Amino acid sequence: MIAWPKLSRLSFRTKINCGIVLIVGLITIPLAYLTWRAAAESLRAETRKRGMVLSENLAMRVSDAMLSMDLLRLKNMVDELKKVDDIVYAFILDRDGNVLVHTFKGGFPVELRTVNAPQKGAPHIQLLDDGREYIDDFAAPVVIVGTPFGTTRIGLSRTKAEAGADRLALMIVFYSATAMIAALAPSTLFARRVTERINRLKSHAEEVVKGNLDQRAGPRALFSCSSMLACDKTACPAYGDRDRRCWLTASPDQRGEGPESCRGCPVYAAQKGDEIQDLAETFDVMAVSLKTHLDELRRTERVLKRQERLLRTILDATPDLVCLLDENLAYLAVNRAFAAFVALDPQDIVGTTDRDIFPADEGTAMHDENALVLTRSRPSDREVSLRRDGATVWLHVVRVPITDSRGKAIGILRTARDVTQLKQFQEQLIQSQKMESLGKLAGGVAHEINTPLGVILGYAQLLQDDVPTGSQIHADLQTIEKQAKVCRKIVADLLGFSRQAESAKIEMCFNNSLMEAITLVRHAFSLEHTAIVTDLDERMPIIYGDPEKLKQVWINLLANARDAMGGGGTLLVRSRLYAAEQKVTAWFADTGPGIPAENCSRIFDPFFTTKPVGQGTGLGLSVSFGIIQDHGGSISVESPVPHGFFDSVDTGDAPGPGAVFIVDLPLDHEETIGGALPAGPMEG
């Protein structure tokens, strides 16, 4: 079975060709049929007339011969008719119906004699069928002086007449087919011309879809409208443009009612084309307009991307935690600080809620606060505390609702600033104010009791000279003297803490100051299995300070390190000169158990101590802190000791991780030598 293609799948050219052939066929075939029918009828009628004339003519001619019964003459007359191609037979009957002459060679068919006869003295036509063909039998009466004298019969072949009509029909069909073929050639050329232009439009549309908007589908004009009209409207989009027609590209104000208003324009008359050209030029205008809009969109997109990158850079650069939530309280965007705070990738946070990325209690509280801001459509400002890694983190959270053009809240912009350090500074400031007041009070009290305490100590020493050595009174006086010295030490610390004791600053060697303190305690420390290792800068930095007070600081730091190690260990003292920074630094590191993180920020507070009652007043480090500050330096502590600090020292089986106090003191005299040198060999 032949699978005919669907009409919609045929090419436009094929459709045009088929349409033209079908139209020509619909016109020529019925016309040929009607022509054939008319020709056949006309030929048949003509044959009947001819047969009638021949039969009547024969009847008139045979009258004389019949009167004289000249059968030879009658025979010649009928034989002459037999020469005509379409005459099948001819014969003559007398008045009694006897055959006088005939043209049959094989004998006269007797049944033919009576099948036809004149009717009422007029010729009669009868159609006969001899089994091979149809014959029109014509019977004409032979009348002599008004008396019927016989009958002439002529048989004309209708089949041959119709064969002529069929030949005529074949000629008509042939000429019709020739006309159709002749019409097919120009129709093909016409279809090709039309489809070529449509295919160009199709190719142009495909290029437009691919993004190539520079191609033109319409023909290029020989002259632009501005040159033809000597137009000076340079702002017109069609000015000097030969690719686009002015009635399609001009602005609405200049275009007026469009092409209808250009009927009388010579430019329109010269450049106006058919509908396909109009379509192609409209395509060109559409492509140009689309390109213009795309260029504007691309410029806008570049501006938006640049602004987005700028905004993203600003948000990522700020240390505040910034995030944007939608009306369902799901994250739309977060900055890098926020992602780092929750330890997630920014892309993983988008689409989640506070309940998904924060602990259950914190997430629920934040979600409820967000919902409240979204419902009330009013900003909120509050401080919240969160627990992170065992420490409290304070955040100053600001929530601002984002509204649409109707004022409806559609999201929240939330920023959070870490104010933990500010809180600590506030607490330290309050504590410092308290300590300042307490120091002034303690200094005043110490100053007042220092004089009577000196008197008590003096008299206790004088009375020892008046009593026998070894007596109970002498021992009691020694106890009074010893406790009075302890009190004087406490009073001296209080005075140092309150900085009411004056400093006597001179030029001094920093390393010598350290070694004097180390020498004083080295033997006593060795008895408690505490080894002191020194690593001092060989350039002997000179500072401007109070040797006695700085020695007091060193001894305090050494004593604290010894007490921290308890059963012994290694104490490393290191110094370095930083000429470029105009400072000298000393490290006092021990191999003890270290200082808990929560105590590091309080270790320099007055009266803060982790030692048992009676073994420390908590004033040593605070006094040392005050002395270093009085010298314009700083003191800090790190615990554990930085990795690699003891690499060059044999620390044995020290428990670690230890702690290191770092003291920075300024140089009052500019050094000319270079910066810090690598650590030298250790001294035992």
Salt bridges, closest charged atoms under 4 A:
GLU41 OE2 - ARG37 NH2 3.76
GLU41 OE2 - ARG44 NH1 2.89
ASP79 OD1 - LYS75 NZ 3.50
GLU80 OE1 - ARG61 NH2 3.28
ASP85 OD1 - LYS160 NZ 3.99
ASP86 OD2 - ARG50 NH1 2.43
ASP130 OD2 - ARG132 NH2 3.58
ASP136 OD1 - ARG158 NH2 2.94
ASP137 OD1 - ARG153 NE 2.72
GLU162 OE2 - ARG44 NH2 3.26
GLU196 OE2 - ARG192 NE 3.28
ASP214 OD1 - LYS291 NZ 2.41
ASP241 OD2 - ARG244 NE 2.54
ASP243 OD1 - ARG220 NE 3.21
GLU260 OE2 - ARG263 NH2 2.88
ASP274 OD2 - ARG197 NH1 2.59
ASP278 OD2 - LYS272 NZ 2.30
GLU281 OE2 - ARG245 NE 2.90
ASP284 OD1 - HIS204 NE2 3.52
ASP295 OD1 - ARG298 NH1 3.41
GLU296 OE1 - HIS293 ND1 3.92
GLU301 OE2 - LYS305 NZ 3.37
ASP316 OD1 - ARG312 NH1 3.62
ASP316 OD2 - ARG336 NH2 3.55
ASP320 OD2 - ARG417 NH2 2.78
ASP354 OD2 - ARG414 NH1 2.94
GLU362 OE1 - ARG388 NH2 3.08
GLU369 OE1 - ARG382 NH1 3.34
ASP381 OD1 - HIS396 NE2 2.34
GLU383 OE1 - LYS423 NZ 3.15
ASP404 OD2 - ARG406 NH2 3.68
GLU436 OE2 - LYS440 NZ 3.63
GLU481 OE2 - LYS485 NZ 3.37
ASP493 OD2 - LYS489 NZ 2.85
GLU507 OE2 - HIS669 NE2 2.38
GLU516 OE1 - LYS551 NZ 3.48
GLU528 OE1 - ARG562 NE 3.63
ASP535 OD2 - ARG574 NE 2.74
ASP535 OD2 - ARG576 NH2 3.00
ASP537 OD2 - ARG539 NH2 2.70
GLU548 OE2 - LYS551 NZ 3.93
ASP563 OD1 - ARG562 NH2 3.05
ASP563 OD2 - LYS611 NZ 2.69
GLU581 OE1 - LYS583 NZ 3.52
ASP664 OD2 - LYS583 NZ 3.93
